[in-house]
Amino acid sequence: MGEAPGRGPRIDALRVHAYTVPTAGPEEDGTLLWDSTTAVVVEVEGGGETGLGYGYADRAAAALVRERLTDAVVGRDALAPGDAWHAMVERVRNLGRPGVGTMAISAVDTALWDLKAKLLGLPLAVLLGMVRDDVAAYGSGGFTNYDDETLRRQIEGWLELGLTAAKLKVGRDDARDRERVAQARAALGPDRVLMVDANGACTVKRALAQAQAFAEHGVSWFEEPVSSDDLDGLRRVSREGPAGMEIAAGEYGHDAIYFRRMLEAGAVDVLQPDATRCGGVTGFLQADALAQAFGRALSAHTAPSLHAHLGCACRQVRHVEYFHDHARLEPMLFDGALRPAAGRLAPDLGRPGLGLELKRADAERFAA
């Protein structure tokens, strides 16, 4: 059991749940096909308050929280989330930190920051030090298995929310992807931002050929054109691709060293940390500091209700991904889930912490 290093209330208990929510239909990107999304939800109690954190992972992450991380956290100072974070990192040393290990830590760390904010009576963005009142959001989905009408309706829905940028998945069929990009441009109009994401499906040469074709339709963002493990390949696409087309990656980053290597390699124009994968709020703040040191922008990957707070507190953040699956799921599981207004996400400053409450009765039917 951990020990409280300071004088704040102790963490009394930790609970974890996994909820698997079916998607509206099968979804596909450049490398995967799926029909459900699992949310791992952590609650921590201390000082008469309950902090809530969540992430998107396999239910194995919930088992790891329950069996390995709970004892590392309970008993520690509820006002010192960094102390618990280091204890959790040490606890997974021999289990493997990347992937499920850090996803489990991320959900707990977010719950600890939410608890601290509630104990102090502050919204999380305010606790972290707001640098803006709201943050831009962009629509994300456009799955490769969508037919033309489904893609068009999705883009129209984003425009109704005031979103001025949209991202679609590519990487399955080059000729078809070029058609889909043209259709997306027609639906968006000439002045809005069009982005694509290959999820690492391409080789360097294939990515460069597609980048040139996409540039004809004003695509200005190419996410993971090649695997994020291929830093030299990312750098080549960035340097040899069309002028004005940014290369983005980093959603699979699990620690500061990962992000530092990516930045040192000059592999990306925009870094994409995901607080549900990179160590929670603590890990995201580390990524923001690195991006500032290297003069790079950040774009928060998915989980919009969480990243809205971080986007308002981290100066390097350009925008937050309003990802279709999570934008659909978060209101199903949480009261207080955020929705864009005039194309931007704004934390509810009338609620402490993340401003989220688990809808227990609604969530229970999805219990994994």
Salt bridges, closest charged atoms under 4 A:
GLU27 OE2 - HIS324 NE2 3.98
GLU28 OE2 - ARG172 NE 3.88
GLU43 OE1 - ARG15 NH2 3.42
GLU43 OE1 - HIS17 NE2 3.15
GLU43 OE2 - ARG360 NH2 2.39
GLU45 OE2 - ARG15 NH1 2.40
ASP83 OD2 - ARG76 NH1 2.92
ASP114 OD2 - LYS118 NZ 3.01
ASP134 OD1 - ARG344 NE 2.56
ASP148 OD1 - ARG176 NH2 2.54
GLU149 OE2 - ARG152 NH2 2.27
GLU156 OE2 - ARG152 NH1 2.41
ASP174 OD1 - ARG206 NH2 2.91
ASP177 OD1 - ARG180 NH1 3.09
GLU179 OE1 - ARG176 NH1 3.39
ASP197 OD2 - LYS169 NZ 3.07
GLU223 OE1 - LYS167 NZ 2.55
ASP232 OD1 - ARG235 NH2 2.51
GLU240 OE2 - ARG236 NE 3.37
GLU246 OE1 - ARG318 NH1 2.66
GLU251 OE2 - ARG277 NH1 3.43
GLU251 OE2 - HIS301 NE2 3.27
ASP255 OD2 - HIS254 NE2 3.65
GLU264 OE2 - ARG260 NE 3.67
ASP274 OD2 - ARG277 NE 3.99
ASP274 OD2 - HIS301 ND1 2.67
GLU321 OE2 - LYS167 NZ 2.99
GLU321 OE1 - HIS301 NE2 3.87
ASP335 OD2 - ARG351 NH2 2.94
ASP348 OD2 - ARG351 NE 3.54
